[in-house]
Amino acid sequence: MHIDSPTAISKALATGMEEGGLVLSEADLAPAFYDLTSGLAGELFQKFVNYRVPLALVVKDPALHGERFVELAREHRSHTLVRIFPDHDAAVEWLAAARRVE
């Protein structure tokens, strides 16, 4: 799955709804995602929040994508539905726990 457009976001949401949540890796996210002025990250997050579908993003080093992205990652450290993790195992563990809560 490659998040590079609103259509891709809708497909990701459908997958997340079917599976009870979704984990996306850094490679799944287009460069525009990390440019927060593109709106792609905001749209992805908002769709998952609106539909109450847990979303875990695996971004090893948010600082590689700029200070604004670091701020976004920090803001979502304790978000109930959208979180950014440095490794896949932590993301999967959180998603499993989020599924139990729903």
TADAQUI-V910646 format. One record per residue. RES is the residue in one letter. PHI is phi in whole degrees, -180 to 180 (* if undefined). PSI is psi in radians with two decimals (999 if undefined). Layout:
res-><RES | RES>
phi-><PHI | PHI>
psi-><PSI | PSI>
//
This chain:
res-><M | H | I | D | S | P | T | A | I | S | K | A | L | A | T | G | M | E | E | G | G | L | V | L | S | E | A | D | L | A | P | A | F | Y | D | L | T | S | G | L | A | G | E | L | F | Q | K | F | V | N | Y | R | V | P | L | A | L | V | V | K | D | P | A | L | H | G | E | R | F | V | E | L | A | R | E | H | R | S | H | T | L | V | R | I | F | P | D | H | D | A | A | V | E | W | L | A | A | A | R | R | V | E>
phi-><* | -130 | -87 | -139 | -164 | -59 | -64 | -64 | -64 | -62 | -66 | -64 | -63 | -60 | -63 | -61 | -67 | -66 | -98 | 79 | 142 | -149 | -113 | -117 | -90 | -56 | -70 | -76 | -107 | -64 | -52 | -63 | -59 | -77 | -88 | -62 | -73 | -73 | 85 | -64 | -63 | -61 | -67 | -60 | -61 | -63 | -61 | -66 | -67 | -58 | -94 | 56 | -111 | -64 | -134 | -116 | -109 | -104 | -130 | -56 | -135 | -55 | -63 | -66 | -110 | 102 | -63 | -63 | -69 | -59 | -62 | -61 | -61 | -64 | -62 | -97 | -59 | -125 | -63 | -75 | -123 | -130 | -135 | -118 | -121 | -81 | -146 | -63 | -61 | -64 | -64 | -65 | -61 | -63 | -62 | -61 | -68 | -64 | -64 | -67 | -72 | -66>
psi-><2.38 | 2.02 | 1.77 | 0.10 | 2.88 | -0.60 | -0.74 | -0.63 | -0.77 | -0.70 | -0.71 | -0.72 | -0.77 | -0.75 | -0.78 | -0.66 | -0.70 | -0.66 | -0.07 | 0.38 | 3.00 | 2.45 | 2.21 | 2.38 | 2.94 | -0.66 | -0.37 | -0.20 | 2.13 | 2.72 | -0.60 | -0.48 | -0.72 | -0.27 | 1.66 | -0.32 | -0.25 | -0.42 | -0.12 | -0.81 | -0.80 | -0.72 | -0.75 | -0.88 | -0.80 | -0.72 | -0.82 | -0.67 | -0.80 | -0.68 | 0.06 | 0.82 | 2.13 | 2.42 | 2.17 | 2.23 | 2.36 | 1.86 | 1.80 | -0.83 | 1.59 | -0.47 | -0.40 | -0.26 | 0.20 | 2.82 | -0.65 | -0.68 | -0.63 | -0.77 | -0.75 | -0.80 | -0.73 | -0.76 | -0.53 | 0.22 | -0.61 | 0.35 | 2.53 | -0.42 | -0.40 | 2.07 | 2.70 | 2.23 | 2.66 | -0.27 | 2.74 | -0.73 | -0.75 | -0.68 | -0.78 | -0.72 | -0.81 | -0.76 | -0.72 | -0.74 | -0.69 | -0.64 | -0.66 | -0.56 | -0.67 | 999>
//
